[in-house]
Amino acid sequence: MIFNELQQFRQTLYASLGNARDALFDLMDAVLVSACIVSFVRLSQSPVFRRQWSSTYEALRDSRLPRSKVLKLLVQQIPTQQQPLLAGDASRWNRPAARRLKDRTLSGRTGHAPIAGQNYSTLAWIAEDRGSWALPLRHERITSFETPASKAAFQLKQL
């Protein structure tokens, strides 16, 4: 039964992808099964990515992910028998060498020099009361005009 549900989920997701769906779907599978993602070239070397390495770039260039359809499909996976547990997280990606990266912000710990980078907010459904499995529903950059709390509130409204 679980296998049939997973297969139906994958078929529905695949049907919503549009252009370059085969390469994009292989790329998503490669991301899911890769222990460590170092580069697109490494993703293209995954056994589940059945195309040439340049297809990783082409899949992203030629496709437009229908975010609202994908979000709706993800939300449909959340059981409705009980109150869902949603968790928000703000994470930092330090990018001190990326001088031309738009909208970098400075951040640092007390007593340390500030480091340039970007912040990201993730909103996830926590599936189990024990364990570490979660379904990320939204993952977006926090701009310099937002706070982690305001971004999380915005993401929650989108659900």
N, CA, C and O atoms as a GROMACS GRO file, in nm:
protein
  636
    1MET      N    1   0.081  -0.119   0.000
    1MET     CA    2   0.000   0.000   0.000
    1MET      C    3   0.086   0.126   0.000
    1MET      O    4   0.059   0.218  -0.078
    2ILE      N    5   0.188   0.133   0.086
    2ILE     CA    6   0.277   0.248   0.090
    2ILE      C    7   0.346   0.266  -0.045
    2ILE      O    8   0.360   0.378  -0.093
    3PHE      N    9   0.389   0.156  -0.105
    3PHE     CA   10   0.455   0.162  -0.234
    3PHE      C   11   0.362   0.221  -0.340
    3PHE      O   12   0.404   0.303  -0.421
    4ASN      N   13   0.235   0.181  -0.339
    4ASN     CA   14   0.138   0.234  -0.435
    4ASN      C   15   0.116   0.384  -0.414
    4ASN      O   16   0.103   0.458  -0.511
    5GLU      N   17   0.111   0.427  -0.289
    5GLU     CA   18   0.095   0.569  -0.259
    5GLU      C   19   0.216   0.648  -0.308
    5GLU      O   20   0.202   0.756  -0.366
    6LEU      N   21   0.335   0.594  -0.284
    6LEU     CA   22   0.457   0.660  -0.331
    6LEU      C   23   0.459   0.668  -0.484
    6LEU      O   24   0.495   0.770  -0.541
    7GLN      N   25   0.421   0.560  -0.547
    7GLN     CA   26   0.418   0.557  -0.693
    7GLN      C   27   0.317   0.660  -0.747
    7GLN      O   28   0.346   0.729  -0.845
    8GLN      N   29   0.201   0.670  -0.685
    8GLN     CA   30   0.101   0.768  -0.726
    8GLN      C   31   0.152   0.910  -0.705
    8GLN      O   32   0.133   0.997  -0.791
    9PHE      N   33   0.218   0.935  -0.592
    9PHE     CA   34   0.276   1.066  -0.563
    9PHE      C   35   0.377   1.103  -0.670
    9PHE      O   36   0.375   1.214  -0.723
   10ARG      N   37   0.466   1.010  -0.703
   10ARG     CA   38   0.569   1.036  -0.804
   10ARG      C   39   0.507   1.062  -0.941
   10ARG      O   40   0.554   1.150  -1.014
   11GLN      N   41   0.404   0.988  -0.977
   11GLN     CA   42   0.340   1.008  -1.107
   11GLN      C   43   0.271   1.144  -1.114
   11GLN      O   44   0.277   1.212  -1.216
   12THR      N   45   0.206   1.184  -1.006
   12THR     CA   46   0.140   1.315  -1.002
   12THR      C   47   0.243   1.427  -1.009
   12THR      O   48   0.224   1.525  -1.081
   13LEU      N   49   0.352   1.413  -0.935
   13LEU     CA   50   0.459   1.512  -0.939
   13LEU      C   51   0.520   1.520  -1.079
   13LEU      O   52   0.541   1.630  -1.131
   14TYR      N   53   0.548   1.407  -1.138
   14TYR     CA   54   0.606   1.401  -1.273
   14TYR      C   55   0.515   1.471  -1.373
   14TYR      O   56   0.563   1.547  -1.457
   15ALA      N   57   0.386   1.447  -1.366
   15ALA     CA   58   0.292   1.505  -1.461
   15ALA      C   59   0.285   1.657  -1.448
   15ALA      O   60   0.248   1.725  -1.545
   16SER      N   61   0.318   1.712  -1.334
   16SER     CA   62   0.308   1.856  -1.314
   16SER      C   63   0.434   1.932  -1.354
   16SER      O   64   0.434   2.055  -1.350
   17LEU      N   65   0.541   1.863  -1.391
   17LEU     CA   66   0.669   1.929  -1.413
   17LEU      C   67   0.683   2.005  -1.544
   17LEU      O   68   0.755   2.105  -1.547
   18GLY      N   69   0.619   1.964  -1.651
   18GLY     CA   70   0.630   2.038  -1.777
   18GLY      C   71   0.758   2.006  -1.853
   18GLY      O   72   0.800   1.891  -1.858
   19ASN      N   73   0.820   2.110  -1.911
   19ASN     CA   74   0.940   2.091  -1.994
   19ASN      C   75   1.054   2.026  -1.916
   19ASN      O   76   1.071   2.051  -1.797
   20ALA      N   77   1.130   1.943  -1.985
   20ALA     CA   78   1.249   1.876  -1.930
   20ALA      C   79   1.215   1.791  -1.808
   20ALA      O   80   1.300   1.772  -1.721
   21ARG      N   81   1.094   1.739  -1.803
   21ARG     CA   82   1.051   1.665  -1.684
   21ARG      C   83   1.132   1.538  -1.660
   21ARG      O   84   1.157   1.502  -1.545
   22ASP      N   85   1.175   1.470  -1.767
   22ASP     CA   86   1.253   1.348  -1.747
   22ASP      C   87   1.386   1.378  -1.680
   22ASP      O   88   1.423   1.314  -1.581
   23ALA      N   89   1.458   1.476  -1.733
   23ALA     CA   90   1.587   1.511  -1.674
   23ALA      C   91   1.570   1.569  -1.535
   23ALA      O   92   1.650   1.540  -1.445
   24LEU      N   93   1.468   1.652  -1.515
   24LEU     CA   94   1.445   1.711  -1.384
   24LEU      C   95   1.408   1.604  -1.280
   24LEU      O   96   1.452   1.611  -1.166
   25PHE      N   97   1.330   1.507  -1.322
   25PHE     CA   98   1.292   1.400  -1.230
   25PHE      C   99   1.413   1.315  -1.193
   25PHE      O  100   1.430   1.278  -1.076
   26ASP      N  101   1.498   1.285  -1.291
   26ASP     CA  102   1.622   1.212  -1.262
   26ASP      C  103   1.711   1.294  -1.168
   26ASP      O  104   1.773   1.238  -1.078
   27LEU      N  105   1.716   1.424  -1.190
   27LEU     CA  106   1.796   1.512  -1.104
   27LEU      C  107   1.743   1.511  -0.961
   27LEU      O  108   1.821   1.506  -0.865
   28MET      N  109   1.611   1.515  -0.944
   28MET     CA  110   1.552   1.509  -0.809
   28MET      C  111   1.584   1.375  -0.743
   28MET      O  112   1.616   1.371  -0.624
   29ASP      N  113   1.576   1.266  -0.818
   29ASP     CA  114   1.611   1.136  -0.762
   29ASP      C  115   1.758   1.132  -0.721
   29ASP      O  116   1.791   1.078  -0.616
   30ALA      N  117   1.845   1.190  -0.801
   30ALA     CA  118   1.988   1.193  -0.768
   30ALA      C  119   2.012   1.272  -0.640
   30ALA      O  120   2.094   1.232  -0.557
   31VAL      N  121   1.941   1.382  -0.622
   31VAL     CA  122   1.953   1.461  -0.499
   31VAL      C  123   1.908   1.378  -0.379
   31VAL      O  124   1.971   1.380  -0.274
   32LEU      N  125   1.799   1.304  -0.395
   32LEU     CA  126   1.744   1.226  -0.285
   32LEU      C  127   1.834   1.111  -0.241
   32LEU      O  128   1.839   1.079  -0.122
   33VAL      N  129   1.904   1.048  -0.334
   33VAL     CA  130   1.984   0.930  -0.298
   33VAL      C  131   2.132   0.962  -0.276
   33VAL      O  132   2.208   0.874  -0.235
   34SER      N  133   2.174   1.086  -0.301
   34SER     CA  134   2.315   1.122  -0.284
   34SER      C  135   2.343   1.157  -0.138
   34SER      O  136   2.272   1.237  -0.077
   35ALA      N  137   2.446   1.098  -0.084
   35ALA     CA  138   2.482   1.123   0.055
   35ALA      C  139   2.539   1.264   0.073
   35ALA      O  140   2.512   1.328   0.175
   36CYS      N  141   2.616   1.310  -0.024
   36CYS     CA  142   2.680   1.442  -0.016
   36CYS      C  143   2.678   1.503  -0.155
   36CYS      O  144   2.727   1.443  -0.251
   37ILE      N  145   2.623   1.621  -0.166
   37ILE     CA  146   2.614   1.688  -0.296
   37ILE      C  147   2.722   1.795  -0.301
   37ILE      O  148   2.715   1.897  -0.232
   38VAL      N  149   2.822   1.770  -0.384
   38VAL     CA  150   2.933   1.862  -0.397
   38VAL      C  151   2.913   1.953  -0.518
   38VAL      O  152   2.947   2.071  -0.514
   39SER      N  153   2.859   1.898  -0.627
   39SER     CA  154   2.842   1.974  -0.750
   39SER      C  155   2.738   1.908  -0.839
   39SER      O  156   2.696   1.794  -0.814
   40PHE      N  157   2.698   1.979  -0.943
   40PHE     CA  158   2.607   1.920  -1.041
   40PHE      C  159   2.674   1.804  -1.113
   40PHE      O  160   2.608   1.706  -1.148
   41VAL      N  161   2.803   1.815  -1.134
   41VAL     CA  162   2.875   1.706  -1.202
   41VAL      C  163   2.863   1.578  -1.119
   41VAL      O  164   2.840   1.470  -1.174
   42ARG      N  165   2.879   1.589  -0.987
   42ARG     CA  166   2.864   1.472  -0.900
   42ARG      C  167   2.722   1.416  -0.906
   42ARG      O  168   2.703   1.294  -0.906
   43LEU      N  169   2.623   1.505  -0.912
   43LEU     CA  170   2.484   1.458  -0.925
   43LEU      C  171   2.466   1.380  -1.055
   43LEU      O  172   2.394   1.280  -1.058
   44SER      N  173   2.531   1.427  -1.161
   44SER     CA  174   2.516   1.360  -1.290
   44SER      C  175   2.584   1.222  -1.289
   44SER      O  176   2.556   1.140  -1.376
   45GLN      N  177   2.670   1.197  -1.194
   45GLN     CA  178   2.737   1.067  -1.184
   45GLN      C  179   2.659   0.968  -1.097
   45GLN      O  180   2.700   0.853  -1.081
   46SER      N  181   2.548   1.014  -1.041
   46SER     CA  182   2.464   0.926  -0.961
   46SER      C  183   2.407   0.814  -1.049
   46SER      O  184   2.373   0.840  -1.165
   47PRO      N  185   2.396   0.693  -0.997
   47PRO     CA  186   2.340   0.583  -1.077
   47PRO      C  187   2.196   0.607  -1.123
   47PRO      O  188   2.154   0.549  -1.223
   48VAL      N  189   2.122   0.691  -1.052
   48VAL     CA  190   1.983   0.715  -1.093
   48VAL      C  191   1.970   0.827  -1.195
   48VAL      O  192   1.862   0.847  -1.251
   49PHE      N  193   2.078   0.900  -1.221
   49PHE     CA  194   2.075   1.004  -1.324
   49PHE      C  195   2.122   0.940  -1.454
   49PHE      O  196   2.241   0.911  -1.470
   50ARG      N  197   2.030   0.918  -1.545
   50ARG     CA  198   2.057   0.838  -1.665
   50ARG      C  199   2.094   0.922  -1.787
   50ARG      O  200   2.079   0.876  -1.900
   51ARG      N  201   2.141   1.043  -1.766
   51ARG     CA  202   2.173   1.132  -1.876
   51ARG      C  203   2.316   1.179  -1.868
   51ARG      O  204   2.389   1.142  -1.775
   52GLN      N  205   2.357   1.261  -1.964
   52GLN     CA  206   2.492   1.317  -1.961
   52GLN      C  207   2.496   1.432  -1.861
   52GLN      O  208   2.393   1.488  -1.824
   53TRP      N  209   2.617   1.465  -1.817
   53TRP     CA  210   2.631   1.564  -1.711
   53TRP      C  211   2.571   1.699  -1.748
   53TRP      O  212   2.520   1.768  -1.660
   54SER      N  213   2.574   1.738  -1.873
   54SER     CA  214   2.520   1.868  -1.912
   54SER      C  215   2.369   1.876  -1.895
   54SER      O  216   2.312   1.985  -1.888
   55SER      N  217   2.304   1.761  -1.887
   55SER     CA  218   2.159   1.760  -1.868
   55SER      C  219   2.118   1.813  -1.732
   55SER      O  220   2.003   1.854  -1.715
   56THR      N  221   2.207   1.813  -1.636
   56THR     CA  222   2.172   1.870  -1.505
   56THR      C  223   2.143   2.019  -1.521
   56THR      O  224   2.045   2.069  -1.466
   57TYR      N  225   2.228   2.090  -1.595
   57TYR     CA  226   2.208   2.232  -1.618
   57TYR      C  227   2.087   2.257  -1.708
   57TYR      O  228   2.008   2.348  -1.683
   58GLU      N  229   2.073   2.176  -1.811
   58GLU     CA  230   1.961   2.191  -1.904
   58GLU      C  231   1.828   2.168  -1.835
   58GLU      O  232   1.730   2.238  -1.864
   59ALA      N  233   1.822   2.073  -1.744
   59ALA     CA  234   1.697   2.045  -1.672
   59ALA      C  235   1.654   2.168  -1.593
   59ALA      O  236   1.535   2.202  -1.591
   60LEU      N  237   1.746   2.233  -1.528
   60LEU     CA  238   1.713   2.352  -1.451
   60LEU      C  239   1.684   2.473  -1.539
   60LEU      O  240   1.598   2.555  -1.507
   61ARG      N  241   1.755   2.483  -1.649
   61ARG     CA  242   1.735   2.596  -1.740
   61ARG      C  243   1.601   2.587  -1.813
   61ARG      O  244   1.533   2.688  -1.829
   62ASP      N  245   1.563   2.468  -1.858
   62ASP     CA  246   1.446   2.451  -1.944
   62ASP      C  247   1.316   2.429  -1.868
   62ASP      O  248   1.209   2.430  -1.929
   63SER      N  249   1.322   2.411  -1.739
   63SER     CA  250   1.199   2.380  -1.665
   63SER      C  251   1.163   2.496  -1.573
   63SER      O  252   1.247   2.576  -1.533
   64ARG      N  253   1.038   2.502  -1.541
   64ARG     CA  254   0.986   2.595  -1.441
   64ARG      C  255   0.900   2.514  -1.346
   64ARG      O  256   0.794   2.464  -1.383
   65LEU      N  257   0.948   2.501  -1.225
   65LEU     CA  258   0.877   2.420  -1.126
   65LEU      C  259   0.747   2.491  -1.087
   65LEU      O  260   0.750   2.606  -1.043
   66PRO      N  261   0.634   2.423  -1.103
   66PRO     CA  262   0.506   2.484  -1.064
   66PRO      C  263   0.491   2.478  -0.912
   66PRO      O  264   0.433   2.385  -0.857
   67ARG      N  265   0.545   2.579  -0.844
   67ARG     CA  266   0.556   2.578  -0.699
   67ARG      C  267   0.423   2.556  -0.630
   67ARG      O  268   0.416   2.479  -0.534
   68SER      N  269   0.318   2.621  -0.675
   68SER     CA  270   0.189   2.606  -0.606
   68SER      C  271   0.134   2.464  -0.621
   68SER      O  272   0.075   2.411  -0.527
   69LYS      N  273   0.153   2.402  -0.738
   69LYS     CA  274   0.107   2.264  -0.756
   69LYS      C  275   0.187   2.168  -0.669
   69LYS      O  276   0.130   2.077  -0.608
   70VAL      N  277   0.317   2.188  -0.664
   70VAL     CA  278   0.402   2.101  -0.583
   70VAL      C  279   0.369   2.118  -0.436
   70VAL      O  280   0.361   2.019  -0.363
   71LEU      N  281   0.350   2.241  -0.390
   71LEU     CA  282   0.314   2.265  -0.250
   71LEU      C  283   0.180   2.199  -0.217
   71LEU      O  284   0.166   2.137  -0.111
   72LYS      N  285   0.084   2.211  -0.306
   72LYS     CA  286  -0.046   2.149  -0.284
   72LYS      C  287  -0.031   1.997  -0.274
   72LYS      O  288  -0.093   1.934  -0.188
   73LEU      N  289   0.050   1.939  -0.361
   73LEU     CA  290   0.074   1.794  -0.357
   73LEU      C  291   0.141   1.753  -0.226
   73LEU      O  292   0.106   1.650  -0.168
   74LEU      N  293   0.236   1.832  -0.178
   74LEU     CA  294   0.304   1.802  -0.052
   74LEU      C  295   0.207   1.812   0.066
   74LEU      O  296   0.206   1.726   0.154
   75VAL      N  297   0.126   1.917   0.067
   75VAL     CA  298   0.031   1.936   0.178
   75VAL      C  299  -0.072   1.823   0.180
   75VAL      O  300  -0.119   1.785   0.287
   76GLN      N  301  -0.106   1.769   0.064
   76GLN     CA  302  -0.200   1.657   0.059
   76GLN      C  303  -0.144   1.532   0.126
   76GLN      O  304  -0.220   1.441   0.162
   77GLN      N  305  -0.014   1.525   0.144
   77GLN     CA  306   0.049   1.409   0.208
   77GLN      C  307   0.037   1.412   0.360
   77GLN      O  308   0.061   1.311   0.426
   78ILE      N  309   0.000   1.527   0.414
   78ILE     CA  310  -0.009   1.541   0.560
   78ILE      C  311  -0.142   1.481   0.607
   78ILE      O  312  -0.248   1.523   0.562
   79PRO      N  313  -0.136   1.384   0.698
   79PRO     CA  314  -0.260   1.325   0.750
   79PRO      C  315  -0.345   1.429   0.823
   79PRO      O  316  -0.293   1.519   0.888
   80THR      N  317  -0.474   1.415   0.812
   80THR     CA  318  -0.566   1.512   0.873
   80THR      C  319  -0.634   1.458   0.998
   80THR      O  320  -0.720   1.525   1.055
   81GLN      N  321  -0.598   1.338   1.043
   81GLN     CA  322  -0.662   1.279   1.160
   81GLN      C  323  -0.623   1.351   1.289
   81GLN      O  324  -0.697   1.344   1.388
   82GLN      N  325  -0.509   1.419   1.290
   82GLN     CA  326  -0.466   1.490   1.409
   82GLN      C  327  -0.404   1.623   1.368
   82GLN      O  328  -0.374   1.646   1.251
   83GLN      N  329  -0.384   1.709   1.466
   83GLN     CA  330  -0.323   1.839   1.441
   83GLN      C  331  -0.180   1.819   1.390
   83GLN      O  332  -0.100   1.754   1.458
   84PRO      N  333  -0.145   1.873   1.273
   84PRO     CA  334  -0.008   1.855   1.223
   84PRO      C  335   0.092   1.939   1.304
   84PRO      O  336   0.059   2.047   1.353
   85LEU      N  337   0.212   1.888   1.315
   85LEU     CA  338   0.319   1.960   1.382
   85LEU      C  339   0.409   2.019   1.275
   85LEU      O  340   0.473   1.946   1.199
   86LEU      N  341   0.414   2.152   1.268
   86LEU     CA  342   0.499   2.223   1.173
   86LEU      C  343   0.614   2.286   1.248
   86LEU      O  344   0.596   2.336   1.359
   87ALA      N  345   0.732   2.282   1.188
   87ALA     CA  346   0.850   2.340   1.252
   87ALA      C  347   0.917   2.435   1.154
   87ALA      O  348   0.925   2.410   1.034
   88GLY      N  349   0.965   2.545   1.209
   88GLY     CA  350   1.039   2.642   1.129
   88GLY      C  351   1.185   2.644   1.171
   88GLY      O  352   1.217   2.622   1.288
   89ASP      N  353   1.272   2.671   1.076
   89ASP     CA  354   1.414   2.679   1.106
   89ASP      C  355   1.476   2.787   1.019
   89ASP      O  356   1.446   2.798   0.900
   90ALA      N  357   1.562   2.867   1.079
   90ALA     CA  358   1.639   2.966   1.004
   90ALA      C  359   1.785   2.922   1.007
   90ALA      O  360   1.842   2.898   1.113
   91SER      N  361   1.845   2.913   0.890
   91SER     CA  362   1.984   2.869   0.878
   91SER      C  363   2.065   2.972   0.801
   91SER      O  364   2.010   3.048   0.721
   92ARG      N  365   2.190   2.974   0.826
   92ARG     CA  366   2.281   3.069   0.761
   92ARG      C  367   2.374   2.996   0.667
   92ARG      O  368   2.424   2.888   0.699
   93TRP      N  369   2.396   3.055   0.550
   93TRP     CA  370   2.494   3.004   0.455
   93TRP      C  371   2.597   3.115   0.437
   93TRP      O  372   2.573   3.213   0.366
   94ASN      N  373   2.712   3.098   0.502
   94ASN     CA  374   2.818   3.198   0.491
   94ASN      C  375   2.879   3.194   0.352
   94ASN      O  376   2.913   3.087   0.301
   95ARG      N  377   2.893   3.310   0.291
   95ARG     CA  378   2.950   3.323   0.157
   95ARG      C  379   3.047   3.441   0.155
   95ARG      O  380   3.024   3.536   0.081
   96PRO      N  381   3.154   3.436   0.233
   96PRO     CA  382   3.243   3.553   0.243
   96PRO      C  383   3.315   3.586   0.112
   96PRO      O  384   3.349   3.702   0.090
   97ALA      N  385   3.339   3.489   0.026
   97ALA     CA  386   3.413   3.515  -0.098
   97ALA      C  387   3.322   3.557  -0.213
   97ALA      O  388   3.372   3.600  -0.318
   98ALA      N  389   3.192   3.546  -0.198
   98ALA     CA  390   3.098   3.577  -0.306
   98ALA      C  391   3.065   3.726  -0.302
   98ALA      O  392   2.955   3.765  -0.262
   99ARG      N  393   3.159   3.808  -0.343
   99ARG     CA  394   3.146   3.953  -0.332
   99ARG      C  395   3.032   4.012  -0.417
   99ARG      O  396   2.978   4.117  -0.382
  100ARG      N  397   2.996   3.946  -0.524
  100ARG     CA  398   2.891   3.999  -0.612
  100ARG      C  399   2.755   3.936  -0.587
  100ARG      O  400   2.659   3.965  -0.659
  101LEU      N  401   2.746   3.851  -0.489
  101LEU     CA  402   2.618   3.788  -0.454
  101LEU      C  403   2.523   3.895  -0.403
  101LEU      O  404   2.556   3.971  -0.313
  102LYS      N  405   2.404   3.899  -0.463
  102LYS     CA  406   2.306   4.002  -0.427
  102LYS      C  407   2.254   3.982  -0.284
  102LYS      O  408   2.235   3.870  -0.237
  103ASP      N  409   2.234   4.094  -0.218
  103ASP     CA  410   2.165   4.099  -0.090
  103ASP      C  411   2.232   4.014   0.019
  103ASP      O  412   2.164   3.950   0.099
  104ARG      N  413   2.365   4.016   0.021
  104ARG     CA  414   2.433   3.949   0.132
  104ARG      C  415   2.415   4.032   0.258
  104ARG      O  416   2.404   4.155   0.253
  105THR      N  417   2.411   3.965   0.370
  105THR     CA  418   2.402   4.034   0.498
  105THR      C  419   2.520   3.993   0.583
  105THR      O  420   2.584   3.891   0.558
  106LEU      N  421   2.548   4.073   0.684
  106LEU     CA  422   2.656   4.041   0.776
  106LEU      C  423   2.598   3.981   0.903
  106LEU      O  424   2.496   4.027   0.954
  107SER      N  425   2.664   3.878   0.951
  107SER     CA  426   2.618   3.812   1.072
  107SER      C  427   2.739   3.752   1.142
  107SER      O  428   2.836   3.714   1.077
  108GLY      N  429   2.731   3.744   1.271
  108GLY     CA  430   2.842   3.684   1.345
  108GLY      C  431   2.807   3.664   1.490
  108GLY      O  432   2.712   3.722   1.543
  109ARG      N  433   2.886   3.580   1.554
  109ARG     CA  434   2.866   3.555   1.696
  109ARG      C  435   2.936   3.664   1.776
  109ARG      O  436   3.026   3.732   1.726
  110THR      N  437   2.896   3.679   1.900
  110THR     CA  438   2.959   3.776   1.988
  110THR      C  439   3.107   3.745   2.001
  110THR      O  440   3.147   3.632   2.027
  111GLY      N  441   3.188   3.848   1.983
  111GLY     CA  442   3.333   3.830   1.995
  111GLY      C  443   3.400   3.783   1.867
  111GLY      O  444   3.522   3.764   1.866
  112HIS      N  445   3.325   3.763   1.760
  112HIS     CA  446   3.381   3.722   1.632
  112HIS      C  447   3.349   3.826   1.527
  112HIS      O  448   3.250   3.899   1.538
  113ALA      N  449   3.432   3.832   1.425
  113ALA     CA  450   3.408   3.926   1.315
  113ALA      C  451   3.285   3.882   1.236
  113ALA      O  452   3.262   3.763   1.217
  114PRO      N  453   3.206   3.979   1.188
  114PRO     CA  454   3.089   3.943   1.107
  114PRO      C  455   3.130   3.880   0.975
  114PRO      O  456   3.234   3.913   0.919
  115ILE      N  457   3.047   3.788   0.927
  115ILE     CA  458   3.074   3.716   0.802
  115ILE      C  459   2.957   3.742   0.707
  115ILE      O  460   2.841   3.738   0.748
  116ALA      N  461   2.988   3.769   0.580
  116ALA     CA  462   2.886   3.793   0.479
  116ALA      C  463   2.825   3.661   0.433
  116ALA      O  464   2.894   3.559   0.422
  117GLY      N  465   2.695   3.663   0.408
  117GLY     CA  466   2.627   3.544   0.360
  117GLY      C  467   2.479   3.569   0.345
  117GLY      O  468   2.435   3.684   0.340
  118GLN      N  469   2.402   3.463   0.338
  118GLN     CA  470   2.258   3.472   0.325
  118GLN      C  471   2.191   3.379   0.425
  118GLN      O  472   2.246   3.275   0.462
  119ASN      N  473   2.072   3.417   0.469
  119ASN     CA  474   1.993   3.337   0.561
  119ASN      C  475   1.878   3.270   0.486
  119ASN      O  476   1.826   3.325   0.389
  120TYR      N  477   1.840   3.152   0.532
  120TYR     CA  478   1.731   3.076   0.470
  120TYR      C  479   1.633   3.030   0.576
  120TYR      O  480   1.671   3.001   0.690
  121SER      N  481   1.508   3.024   0.538
  121SER     CA  482   1.402   2.979   0.628
  121SER      C  483   1.337   2.854   0.571
  121SER      O  484   1.301   2.850   0.453
  122THR      N  485   1.321   2.752   0.654
  122THR     CA  486   1.256   2.628   0.613
  122THR      C  487   1.136   2.604   0.704
  122THR      O  488   1.145   2.616   0.826
  123LEU      N  489   1.024   2.569   0.641
  123LEU     CA  490   0.904   2.530   0.714
  123LEU      C  491   0.878   2.384   0.677
  123LEU      O  492   0.864   2.351   0.559
  124ALA      N  493   0.870   2.298   0.777
  124ALA     CA  494   0.856   2.155   0.751
  124ALA      C  495   0.747   2.095   0.838
  124ALA      O  496   0.719   2.142   0.948
  125TRP      N  497   0.686   1.991   0.786
  125TRP     CA  498   0.592   1.910   0.863
  125TRP      C  499   0.671   1.800   0.929
  125TRP      O  500   0.744   1.727   0.862
  126ILE      N  501   0.658   1.787   1.061
  126ILE     CA  502   0.726   1.683   1.136
  126ILE      C  503   0.630   1.564   1.142
  126ILE      O  504   0.524   1.572   1.203
  127ALA      N  505   0.670   1.455   1.077
  127ALA     CA  506   0.579   1.343   1.056
  127ALA      C  507   0.561   1.255   1.179
  127ALA      O  508   0.454   1.196   1.198
  128GLU      N  509   0.662   1.246   1.263
  128GLU     CA  510   0.657   1.151   1.374
  128GLU      C  511   0.687   1.222   1.505
  128GLU      O  512   0.761   1.321   1.507
  129ASP      N  513   0.631   1.172   1.614
  129ASP     CA  514   0.664   1.232   1.743
  129ASP      C  515   0.801   1.186   1.791
  129ASP      O  516   0.860   1.249   1.879
  130ARG      N  517   0.852   1.078   1.735
  130ARG     CA  518   0.988   1.033   1.763
  130ARG      C  519   1.057   1.011   1.629
  130ARG      O  520   0.993   0.972   1.531
  131GLY      N  521   1.184   1.036   1.625
  131GLY     CA  522   1.257   1.019   1.500
  131GLY      C  523   1.293   1.154   1.440
  131GLY      O  524   1.269   1.259   1.500
  132SER      N  525   1.349   1.150   1.323
  132SER     CA  526   1.396   1.274   1.263
  132SER      C  527   1.340   1.299   1.123
  132SER      O  528   1.392   1.383   1.050
  133TRP      N  529   1.236   1.228   1.085
  133TRP     CA  530   1.181   1.244   0.951
  133TRP      C  531   1.095   1.368   0.945
  133TRP      O  532   1.012   1.393   1.033
  134ALA      N  533   1.114   1.448   0.839
  134ALA     CA  534   1.035   1.569   0.820
  134ALA      C  535   1.013   1.590   0.670
  134ALA      O  536   1.095   1.547   0.589
  135LEU      N  537   0.904   1.656   0.636
  135LEU     CA  538   0.873   1.689   0.497
  135LEU      C  539   0.886   1.840   0.481
  135LEU      O  540   0.799   1.914   0.526
  136PRO      N  541   0.994   1.887   0.417
  136PRO     CA  542   1.007   2.032   0.395
  136PRO      C  543   0.898   2.080   0.300
  136PRO      O  544   0.880   2.025   0.192
  137LEU      N  545   0.826   2.183   0.342
  137LEU     CA  546   0.718   2.237   0.260
  137LEU      C  547   0.760   2.366   0.190
  137LEU      O  548   0.724   2.389   0.075
  138ARG      N  549   0.834   2.450   0.257
  138ARG     CA  550   0.884   2.575   0.199
  138ARG      C  551   1.028   2.594   0.242
  138ARG      O  552   1.063   2.569   0.358
  139HIS      N  553   1.111   2.637   0.150
  139HIS     CA  554   1.251   2.669   0.180
  139HIS      C  555   1.285   2.792   0.097
  139HIS      O  556   1.293   2.784  -0.026
  140GLU      N  557   1.306   2.904   0.164
  140GLU     CA  558   1.326   3.029   0.092
  140GLU      C  559   1.431   3.114   0.160
  140GLU      O  560   1.457   3.102   0.280
  141ARG      N  561   1.492   3.200   0.081
  141ARG     CA  562   1.592   3.291   0.134
  141ARG      C  563   1.525   3.402   0.213
  141ARG      O  564   1.419   3.451   0.175
  142ILE      N  565   1.587   3.440   0.322
  142ILE     CA  566   1.542   3.554   0.402
  142ILE      C  567   1.618   3.676   0.352
  142ILE      O  568   1.740   3.682   0.364
  143THR      N  569   1.547   3.772   0.296
  143THR     CA  570   1.613   3.891   0.242
  143THR      C  571   1.659   3.981   0.355
  143THR      O  572   1.625   3.958   0.472
  144SER      N  573   1.734   4.083   0.321
  144SER     CA  574   1.782   4.177   0.422
  144SER      C  575   1.669   4.262   0.479
  144SER      O  576   1.688   4.330   0.580
  145PHE      N  577   1.552   4.259   0.415
  145PHE     CA  578   1.436   4.336   0.463
  145PHE      C  579   1.344   4.253   0.551
  145PHE      O  580   1.242   4.304   0.598
  146GLU      N  581   1.378   4.127   0.574
  146GLU     CA  582   1.293   4.037   0.652
  146GLU      C  583   1.367   3.988   0.776
  146GLU      O  584   1.490   3.995   0.785
  147THR      N  585   1.290   3.938   0.870
  147THR     CA  586   1.346   3.870   0.987
  147THR      C  587   1.309   3.723   0.975
  147THR      O  588   1.216   3.689   0.901
  148PRO      N  589   1.379   3.635   1.045
  148PRO     CA  590   1.339   3.494   1.042
  148PRO      C  591   1.194   3.473   1.084
  148PRO      O  592   1.124   3.390   1.025
  149ALA      N  593   1.147   3.547   1.184
  149ALA     CA  594   1.009   3.531   1.231
  149ALA      C  595   0.908   3.579   1.126
  149ALA      O  596   0.806   3.514   1.104
  150SER      N  597   0.936   3.692   1.061
  150SER     CA  598   0.842   3.742   0.959
  150SER      C  599   0.839   3.649   0.838
  150SER      O  600   0.734   3.630   0.777
  151LYS      N  601   0.954   3.592   0.803
  151LYS     CA  602   0.958   3.498   0.690
  151LYS      C  603   0.881   3.371   0.724
  151LYS      O  604   0.806   3.320   0.641
  152ALA      N  605   0.899   3.319   0.845
  152ALA     CA  606   0.827   3.198   0.887
  152ALA      C  607   0.676   3.224   0.888
  152ALA      O  608   0.599   3.137   0.847
  153ALA      N  609   0.634   3.342   0.934
  153ALA     CA  610   0.492   3.374   0.934
  153ALA      C  611   0.437   3.380   0.792
  153ALA      O  612   0.326   3.333   0.765
  154PHE      N  613   0.514   3.438   0.701
  154PHE     CA  614   0.474   3.444   0.560
  154PHE      C  615   0.461   3.303   0.501
  154PHE      O  616   0.364   3.272   0.432
  155GLN      N  617   0.560   3.219   0.530
  155GLN     CA  618   0.557   3.082   0.479
  155GLN      C  619   0.436   3.005   0.533
  155GLN      O  620   0.373   2.928   0.460
  156LEU      N  621   0.404   3.027   0.657
  156LEU     CA  622   0.290   2.959   0.719
  156LEU      C  623   0.160   3.004   0.652
  156LEU      O  624   0.070   2.923   0.631
  157LYS      N  625   0.149   3.132   0.618
  157LYS     CA  626   0.030   3.181   0.549
  157LYS      C  627   0.013   3.116   0.411
  157LYS      O  628  -0.099   3.098   0.364
  158GLN      N  629   0.125   3.081   0.347
  158GLN     CA  630   0.121   3.022   0.213
  158GLN      C  631   0.058   2.883   0.215
  158GLN      O  632   0.009   2.835   0.113
  159LEU      N  633   0.060   2.819   0.331
  159LEU     CA  634   0.001   2.685   0.341
  159LEU      C  635  -0.148   2.696   0.352
  159LEU      O  636  -0.217   2.594   0.362
   0.00000   0.00000   0.00000
